[in-house]
C-alpha cells in the first residue's frame, strides 16, 4: 500500500509517497506540466508510456516532463516526494490527464 500525504503552497502542490512494500505502485498518469520527483530513500522503478523503465535509488531527483505518462513502482520500500506547479503565472490551473502505459496494457493482456 502506498500512503500519500499532500499539501499546497501558493501555486505549488506537493505530495509525499510512502511505499511500504516492494511492488507497491502509483497508477499511471500524466501531467500537462513538468514536475520534479525526489527519491528520498529506497529504490523505485519509473515506467513511461513508451514502455521504458528506469530504476532509481535515493537520494536522487528525476524530472518528469509534461505529457509523459508514468507510474512508479517500489523496488524496495521507499519515500518519494513530488513537487508540481499547478497554476500558470495568470493563476489558471493546469489540467490533469491520464493515459495507460505500454506496461499497463501488457500487464492487462498477460504479454509481459
N, C-alpha and C positions, 0 to 999 in steps of 0.2 A: 504494500500500500504506500502511496506517495502522499505525504502531508504537505499541503500548500498553504503558506501564510502570505497574505497580500497587504499592500498599503499603497498610498498615493502621497505625492508631494508636488503641488503645482501641476505641471503638465506631465510629470513622471508617474509611471505605475511600476511597481516592483513586486516581485514575489520570490519567496524562498521555498525551494522544494526539498523536502527531506525524503530521500529514498531509503527505506528501512531494510529492504531485501533485494538481493540480486534478482534481476528480471522485472523489477518494478518499471512501469512505463508511463510517461506523459503522452497522451494521444497526439496523433499527427495534427498539425495546424500550421497556418501560415499567417504572416502579418503584412500589412501594407506599408510598413516602416521597418527600418533596420533596428535590431536590438542587440544588446550585449548579454552574453551568458557567462557567468563566473562559476567555474567548478571550484568550490572551496576545498572540499575534501572528497576522497573516494575517486572512483573511475566510472565514467559513463560512455555510452556509445550514442552518437548523434547520427540519425538516419535522415537523409534528404530525399526529395521527390524523385531524383534521378536514380535512386537505388544505391547511391554511395553511402558509406558509413565511415565515421572517424571515431576512434577510441581516444578519450582524453582523460588524463589523470590530473587531479588538482594538487596544488593550486595552479589554475590556468584560466585564461579568458578566451572566449570564442565569439566572433562577430557573426550573427545570423542576418544575412542581407534580406531586405524586403522582398516579399513574393516567394521566398524559398520555403516550401512545405517541409516540416521537420518534426521528428519526435525524439524523445530522449529516453534511453533505457539504461538502468543501473547495471553495470558490470560487477560492482561491489556496492555496499551501502555508501551513499554519497549525500553531500549537501551542495545544492546548486542554487545560485541567485540570478535572476534576470532583471534587467532594467530596460524599460520601454518608454519611449517618448510618445504619449498617447494623443497629443494635440499638436497642431502646427502653430506657427507664430501668431496666427489670427485667432487661435483658440478653438478651431474646428477639430473634432475628434477624428482620428484615423479609423476607418472601418476595420473590423476583424474578419478574416476569411479562413475557410477550412478546405483542405484538399488531401485526398488519400495519397500516400506514397506508394511506390512500387513494392516496397517491403510489405505494406499492409495488404495490397492486392495479392501478392504471392502467399502471405500467411493465410489469407481467407480462402485461397484456392488450393492450398497444400502443395504449392510448387516451389517452396523454398527449402 
